[in-house]
Amino acid sequence: MKKIITYGTFDLLHYGHINLLRRAKKLGDYLIVGLSTDKFNLEEKHKQSYFTYEKREQLLEAIRYVDLVIPEKSWDQKIKDIQEFKINTFVMGDDWKGKFDFLGDEGVEVVYLPRTKEISTSKIKKDLQS
């Protein structure tokens, strides 16, 4: 079984997120999503999520492409997750291109998928404020 992992906040879930998850799932058999916890988002990413971790987890678990949701609590847990879950492919959006290439040393394929250009959570929040 080929296992894929991706990470993110997935706040204000939208079709760009779904596109990423669908394309990631096509790369293998089992998709794990590392979902940023509220504490990690606030303390490390310096952003406040609209929905709580629990609500975002419920949304992701309802998506047919997602097989398992795990909490992302730190930047450096990725190597541990790759080893623990026996990951074959690490996937992120291309806005992270090059930032996780070092994970290839762990024996995984690192793939950066193109983002859905016209949509983002930041854009939704900005549009709602104007």
N, CA and C of each residue as an Amber inpcrd file, in Angstrom:
protein
   390
   0.8460000  -1.1810000   0.0000000   0.0000000   0.0000000   0.0000000
   0.8890000   1.2420000   0.0000000   0.6140000   2.1630000  -0.8940000
   1.3840000   3.4060000  -0.9900000   0.6980000   4.4790000  -0.1430000
   1.4480000   5.0130000   0.8330000   0.9000000   6.0030000   1.7630000
   1.4200000   7.4060000   1.4440000   0.4880000   8.3490000   1.5010000
   0.7580000   9.7580000   1.2070000   0.4900000  10.5510000   2.4820000
   1.2650000  11.6030000   2.7040000   0.9700000  12.5160000   3.8190000
   1.0590000  13.9480000   3.3330000   0.1900000  14.7800000   3.8550000
   0.2290000  16.2170000   3.6110000  -0.1160000  16.9150000   4.9160000
   0.1830000  18.1960000   4.9870000  -0.0450000  18.9700000   6.2080000
  -0.7050000  20.2900000   5.8700000  -1.4350000  20.8390000   6.8400000
  -2.0090000  22.1570000   6.6550000  -2.9910000  22.5130000   7.7410000
  -3.4930000  23.7410000   7.6470000  -4.4810000  24.2430000   8.5980000
  -5.8960000  23.9090000   8.1400000  -6.1430000  23.9770000   6.8500000
  -7.4360000  23.6420000   6.2570000  -8.5810000  24.3760000   6.9540000
  -8.3780000  25.6840000   7.1630000  -9.4140000  26.5180000   7.7650000
 -10.2750000  27.0890000   6.6400000 -11.5250000  27.3100000   6.9030000
 -12.4810000  27.7550000   5.8870000 -12.3260000  26.8890000   4.6400000
 -12.5390000  25.6080000   4.8310000 -12.3490000  24.6020000   3.7890000
 -13.0190000  25.0410000   2.4820000 -12.2780000  24.9600000   1.3730000
 -12.7850000  25.4000000   0.0820000 -12.3190000  24.4510000  -1.0230000
 -12.7550000  24.7160000  -2.2460000 -12.4610000  23.7980000  -3.3530000
 -10.9750000  23.7020000  -3.6790000 -10.1830000  24.6810000  -3.3260000
  -8.7370000  24.5700000  -3.5030000  -8.1630000  23.4780000  -2.6040000
  -8.6740000  23.4190000  -1.3710000  -8.2640000  22.3400000  -0.4610000
  -8.6770000  20.9770000  -1.0250000  -9.9010000  20.9090000  -1.5100000
 -10.4050000  19.6410000  -2.0620000  -9.5500000  19.2220000  -3.2570000
  -9.1990000  20.1660000  -4.1240000  -8.3350000  19.8560000  -5.2710000
  -7.0070000  19.2710000  -4.8080000  -6.4000000  19.8750000  -3.8010000
  -5.1220000  19.3860000  -3.2890000  -5.2690000  17.9650000  -2.7410000
  -6.3040000  17.7320000  -1.9350000  -6.5130000  16.4120000  -1.3330000
  -6.8160000  15.3520000  -2.3960000  -7.6050000  15.7120000  -3.3950000
  -7.9320000  14.7770000  -4.4770000  -6.6810000  14.3910000  -5.2580000
  -5.8660000  15.3870000  -5.6040000  -4.6440000  15.1140000  -6.3580000
  -3.6220000  14.3440000  -5.5180000  -3.5600000  14.6470000  -4.2320000
  -2.6470000  13.9140000  -3.3460000  -3.0660000  12.4500000  -3.2550000
  -4.3510000  12.1980000  -3.1100000  -4.8490000  10.8200000  -2.9930000
  -4.5600000  10.0180000  -4.2620000  -4.5720000  10.6700000  -5.4120000
  -4.2800000   9.9780000  -6.6740000  -2.8480000   9.4530000  -6.7390000
  -1.9920000   9.9530000  -5.8640000  -0.5930000   9.5280000  -5.8590000
  -0.3720000   8.2260000  -5.0850000  -1.4260000   7.7350000  -4.4370000
  -1.2720000   6.5190000  -3.6430000  -2.5940000   5.9140000  -3.2400000
  -2.5300000   5.1150000  -2.1790000  -3.6990000   4.3650000  -1.7220000
  -4.3080000   4.8990000  -0.4310000  -3.4930000   5.5590000   0.3870000
  -3.9200000   5.9290000   1.7360000  -3.3940000   7.3200000   2.0310000
  -4.3110000   8.2740000   2.2760000  -3.9280000   9.6670000   2.4940000
  -4.0870000  10.0560000   3.9610000  -2.9750000  10.4970000   4.5400000
  -2.9630000  11.0070000   5.9070000  -2.8070000  12.5160000   5.8430000
  -3.6240000  13.2270000   6.6270000  -3.5300000  14.6810000   6.6930000
  -3.0650000  15.0650000   8.0860000  -1.9200000  15.7510000   8.1520000
  -1.4550000  16.3490000   9.4040000  -2.1160000  17.7030000   9.5390000
  -3.0610000  17.7970000  10.4650000  -3.8580000  19.0110000  10.6410000
  -3.2780000  19.8560000  11.7700000  -2.9100000  21.0830000  11.4570000
  -2.3070000  21.9770000  12.4410000  -3.2600000  22.2180000  13.6060000
  -2.7450000  22.0230000  14.8240000  -3.5650000  22.2750000  16.0110000
  -3.7360000  23.7780000  16.2010000  -4.6970000  24.1560000  17.0200000
  -4.9240000  25.5730000  17.3030000  -3.6870000  26.1960000  17.9510000
  -3.0710000  25.4840000  18.8770000  -1.8770000  25.9840000  19.5710000
  -0.7170000  26.1720000  18.5860000  -0.4960000  25.1900000  17.7180000
   0.5710000  25.2920000  16.7160000   0.3160000  26.4700000  15.7790000
  -0.9240000  26.6170000  15.3220000  -1.2650000  27.7430000  14.4440000
  -0.9650000  29.0740000  15.1220000  -1.3670000  29.2080000  16.3700000
  -1.2130000  30.4770000  17.0790000   0.2460000  30.7580000  17.4340000
   0.9200000  29.7740000  18.0350000   2.2620000  30.0030000  18.5510000
   3.3710000  29.9240000  17.5030000   3.2110000  29.0730000  16.4990000
   4.2770000  28.8820000  15.5080000   3.9770000  29.5280000  14.1600000
   2.7250000  29.4310000  13.7160000   2.3720000  30.0070000  12.4130000
   1.8680000  31.4390000  12.5500000   1.5920000  31.8400000  13.7870000
   1.1280000  33.1900000  14.1030000  -0.1560000  33.5590000  13.3650000
  -1.0900000  32.6010000  13.3800000  -2.3950000  32.8860000  12.7820000
  -3.4900000  32.2150000  13.5980000  -4.6380000  32.8470000  13.5880000
  -5.8040000  32.3540000  14.3080000  -6.7540000  31.7060000  13.3140000
  -7.1400000  30.4800000  13.5760000  -8.1000000  29.7910000  12.7100000
  -9.5130000  30.2390000  13.0670000 -10.3520000  30.2850000  12.0670000
 -11.7590000  30.6020000  12.3050000 -12.4320000  29.4320000  13.0140000
 -12.1900000  28.2150000  12.4970000 -12.7500000  27.0090000  13.0940000
 -11.7230000  26.3610000  14.0250000 -12.2090000  25.7350000  15.0820000
 -11.3260000  25.0280000  16.0070000 -10.7400000  23.7930000  15.3330000
  -9.7020000  23.2570000  15.9460000  -9.0970000  22.0270000  15.4460000
 -10.1570000  20.9400000  15.2880000 -10.9910000  20.7600000  16.2960000
 -12.0000000  19.6920000  16.2660000 -12.9690000  19.8430000  15.0970000
 -13.3820000  21.0770000  14.8080000 -14.3050000  21.3150000  13.6830000
 -13.5930000  21.0650000  12.3490000 -12.3480000  21.5330000  12.2330000
 -11.5910000  21.3100000  10.9930000 -11.3190000  19.8200000  10.7950000
 -11.0730000  19.1080000  11.8870000 -10.8650000  17.6610000  11.8140000
 -12.1360000  16.9610000  11.3150000 -13.2890000  17.3570000  11.8300000
 -14.5680000  16.7740000  11.3780000 -14.7670000  16.9920000   9.8870000
 -14.4720000  18.1760000   9.4240000 -14.6360000  18.4790000   8.0000000
 -13.7220000  17.5930000   7.1500000 -12.4500000  17.4950000   7.5420000
 -11.5100000  16.6740000   6.7760000 -11.9000000  15.1970000   6.7900000
 -12.3500000  14.7020000   7.9290000 -12.7350000  13.2920000   8.0300000
 -13.9370000  12.9590000   7.1480000 -14.7270000  13.9720000   6.7950000
 -15.9050000  13.7560000   5.9490000 -15.5460000  13.7120000   4.4640000
 -14.3180000  14.0400000   4.1210000 -13.8920000  14.0690000   2.7170000
 -13.4290000  12.6760000   2.3080000 -13.9560000  12.1850000   1.2190000
 -13.6990000  10.8040000   0.8060000 -12.2390000  10.5200000   0.4740000
 -11.4600000  11.5360000   0.1540000 -10.0570000  11.3180000  -0.1990000
  -9.1720000  11.1060000   1.0300000  -9.6510000  11.5390000   2.1940000
  -8.8590000  11.5150000   3.4240000  -9.1260000  10.2250000   4.1910000
  -8.0520000   9.4930000   4.4820000  -8.1820000   8.2420000   5.2280000
  -7.9150000   8.4010000   6.7200000  -7.0630000   9.3530000   7.0900000
  -6.7120000   9.5390000   8.5010000  -6.2750000  10.9740000   8.7160000
  -6.7330000  11.5640000   9.8260000  -6.3070000  12.9040000  10.2270000
  -5.5200000  12.7680000  11.5260000  -4.3240000  13.3770000  11.5460000
  -3.4970000  13.3730000  12.7520000  -3.1780000  14.8200000  13.1170000
  -2.9410000  15.1150000  14.3940000  -2.6080000  16.4900000  14.7710000
  -1.1690000  16.8530000  14.3970000  -1.0050000  18.0320000  13.8190000
   0.3220000  18.5830000  13.5850000   0.5910000  19.5650000  14.7210000
   1.5710000  19.2220000  15.5660000   1.8600000  20.0150000  16.7550000
   3.1600000  20.7970000  16.6650000   4.0180000  20.4400000  15.6900000
   5.2960000  21.1420000  15.5450000   5.8170000  20.9820000  14.1240000
   6.7170000  21.8930000  13.7380000   7.3120000  21.8300000  12.4030000
   8.1400000  20.5660000  12.2330000   8.7990000  20.1370000  13.3100000
   9.7650000  19.0500000  13.1880000   9.2000000  17.6460000  13.3860000
   7.9010000  17.4910000  13.4600000   7.3310000  16.1500000  13.6390000
   7.2450000  15.3680000  12.3340000   7.5060000  16.0070000  11.2210000
   7.3100000  15.3590000   9.9220000   8.1650000  14.1080000   9.7480000
   9.4170000  14.1490000  10.1720000  10.2890000  12.9730000  10.0430000
   9.7350000  11.8200000  10.8790000   9.3070000  12.1140000  12.1010000
   8.7230000  11.0920000  12.9690000   7.4680000  10.4910000  12.3280000
   6.6170000  11.3380000  11.7650000   5.3860000  10.8550000  11.1210000
   5.7130000   9.9760000   9.9130000   6.6920000  10.3910000   9.1200000
   7.0960000   9.6150000   7.9400000   7.5450000   8.2190000   8.3480000
   8.3150000   8.1580000   9.4140000   8.8040000   6.8640000   9.8960000
   7.6870000   6.0400000  10.5310000   6.9060000   6.6650000  11.4080000
   5.8450000   5.9470000  12.1290000   4.7780000   5.3830000  11.2010000
   4.3650000   6.1730000  10.2180000   3.2820000   5.7540000   9.3340000
   3.7780000   5.1060000   8.0420000   5.1040000   4.9460000   7.9160000
   5.7080000   4.3040000   6.7380000   5.2380000   4.9840000   5.4410000
   5.4790000   6.2840000   5.3860000   5.0290000   7.1250000   4.2750000
   5.9150000   6.9230000   3.0460000   5.2790000   6.8980000   1.8900000
   5.9930000   6.8000000   0.6060000   6.1480000   8.1590000  -0.0720000
   5.1150000   9.0130000   0.0630000   5.1120000  10.2930000  -0.6360000
   4.6520000  11.4090000   0.2940000   5.4180000  12.4830000   0.3220000
   5.1080000  13.6840000   1.0970000   4.6210000  14.7410000   0.1040000
   3.4500000  15.3140000   0.3490000   2.8320000  16.2540000  -0.5920000
   2.5400000  17.5800000   0.0970000   2.8760000  18.6690000  -0.6010000
   2.5080000  20.0120000  -0.1520000   2.1650000  20.8420000  -1.3830000
   1.4990000  21.9730000  -1.1530000   1.2310000  22.9040000  -2.2390000
   2.5250000  23.5360000  -2.7130000   2.5390000  23.9860000  -3.9670000
   3.7840000  24.5100000  -4.5370000   4.2300000  25.8470000  -3.9510000
   3.4140000  26.4430000  -3.0930000   3.8710000  27.6370000  -2.3860000
   4.9570000  27.2810000  -1.3550000   5.1390000  25.9890000  -1.0820000
   6.1840000  25.4850000  -0.1790000   7.3700000  24.8960000  -0.9600000
   7.3820000  25.0730000  -2.2670000   8.3880000  24.4220000  -3.1140000
   9.8080000  24.6000000  -2.5690000  10.5080000  23.4640000  -2.4300000
  11.8820000  23.4480000  -1.9650000  12.0580000  23.3860000  -0.4590000
  11.0310000  23.7830000   0.2960000  11.1720000  23.8640000   1.7530000
  11.2470000  22.5000000   2.4410000  10.7460000  21.4620000   1.7870000
  10.7430000  20.1390000   2.4100000  11.5380000  19.1140000   1.6110000
  12.3930000  19.5810000   0.7250000  13.2060000  18.6670000  -0.0790000
  14.0610000  17.7420000   0.7840000  14.4790000  18.2180000   1.9680000
  15.3110000  17.4300000   2.8690000  14.6400000  16.1270000   3.3000000
  13.3170000  16.0630000   3.2020000  12.6060000  14.8440000   3.5910000
  12.8850000  13.6950000   2.6250000  13.3690000  14.0020000   1.4450000
  13.7840000  12.9660000   0.5050000  14.8620000  12.0760000   1.1000000
  15.6480000  12.6270000   2.0310000  16.6780000  11.8380000   2.7160000
  16.0730000  10.7380000   3.5850000  14.7730000  10.8590000   3.8590000
  14.0590000   9.8490000   4.6570000  13.4950000   8.7310000   3.7690000
  13.7790000   8.8130000   2.4750000  13.3310000   7.7740000   1.5620000
  11.9420000   7.9810000   1.0000000  11.4120000   9.2050000   1.1400000
  10.0940000   9.4960000   0.5810000  10.2430000  10.3630000  -0.6620000
   9.2640000  10.2450000  -1.5290000   9.1770000  11.1530000  -2.6710000
   8.5290000  12.4390000  -2.1730000   9.1070000  13.5840000  -2.5020000
   8.5510000  14.8770000  -2.1050000   7.9130000  15.5090000  -3.3410000
   6.6190000  15.8010000  -3.2490000   5.8650000  16.3350000  -4.3800000
   5.2180000  17.6540000  -3.9670000   5.3830000  18.6770000  -4.8120000
   4.7290000  19.9690000  -4.6010000   3.6660000  20.1250000  -5.6840000
   2.4210000  20.1260000  -5.2810000   1.3140000  20.2290000  -6.2350000
   0.9350000  21.6900000  -6.4530000   0.5840000  22.0460000  -7.6840000
   0.1590000  23.4210000  -7.9580000  -1.0950000  23.7810000  -7.1530000
  -1.0770000  24.9820000  -6.6340000  -2.2480000  25.4810000  -5.9040000
  -3.3520000  25.8450000  -6.8990000  -4.5700000  25.8850000  -6.4220000
  -5.6810000  26.4040000  -7.2090000  -5.5790000  27.9240000  -7.1060000
  -5.1330000  28.5540000  -8.1720000  -4.7010000  29.9580000  -8.1500000
  -5.7430000  30.9590000  -7.6420000  -6.9810000  30.7760000  -8.0350000
  -7.9640000  31.8280000  -7.7770000  -8.5930000  31.7810000  -6.3930000
  -8.1760000  30.8260000  -5.5500000  -8.8240000  30.7050000  -4.2430000
  -7.7850000  30.4250000  -3.1600000  -8.0060000  31.0080000  -1.9920000
  -7.1970000  30.7210000  -0.8020000  -7.9960000  31.1720000   0.4140000
  -7.6620000  30.6250000   1.5600000  -8.3330000  31.0440000   2.7860000
  -8.0650000  32.5190000   3.0460000  -6.8500000  32.9760000   2.7810000
  -6.5120000  34.3870000   2.9770000  -7.3820000  35.2760000   2.0980000
  -7.5980000  34.8590000   0.8480000  -8.4360000  35.6350000  -0.0720000
  -9.8820000  35.6740000   0.4260000 -10.3850000  34.5410000   0.9030000
 -11.7600000  34.4940000   1.4200000 -11.8910000  35.4700000   2.5950000
 -10.9540000  35.4250000   3.5260000 -11.0110000  36.3160000   4.7020000
 -10.9440000  37.7720000   4.2660000 -10.0640000  38.0830000   3.3100000
  -9.9400000  39.4670000   2.8170000 -11.2310000  39.9090000   2.1380000
 -11.8000000  39.0520000   1.2820000 -13.0420000  39.3870000   0.5780000
 -14.1920000  39.6140000   1.5550000 -14.2450000  38.8280000   2.6160000
 -15.3300000  38.9700000   3.6010000 -15.2040000  40.2650000   4.3920000
 -13.9760000  40.7530000   4.5640000 -13.7670000  42.0000000   5.3080000
 -14.0990000  43.2350000   4.4830000 -14.0720000  43.1030000   3.1490000
 -14.3450000  44.2910000   2.3160000 -15.7680000  44.3860000   1.8730000
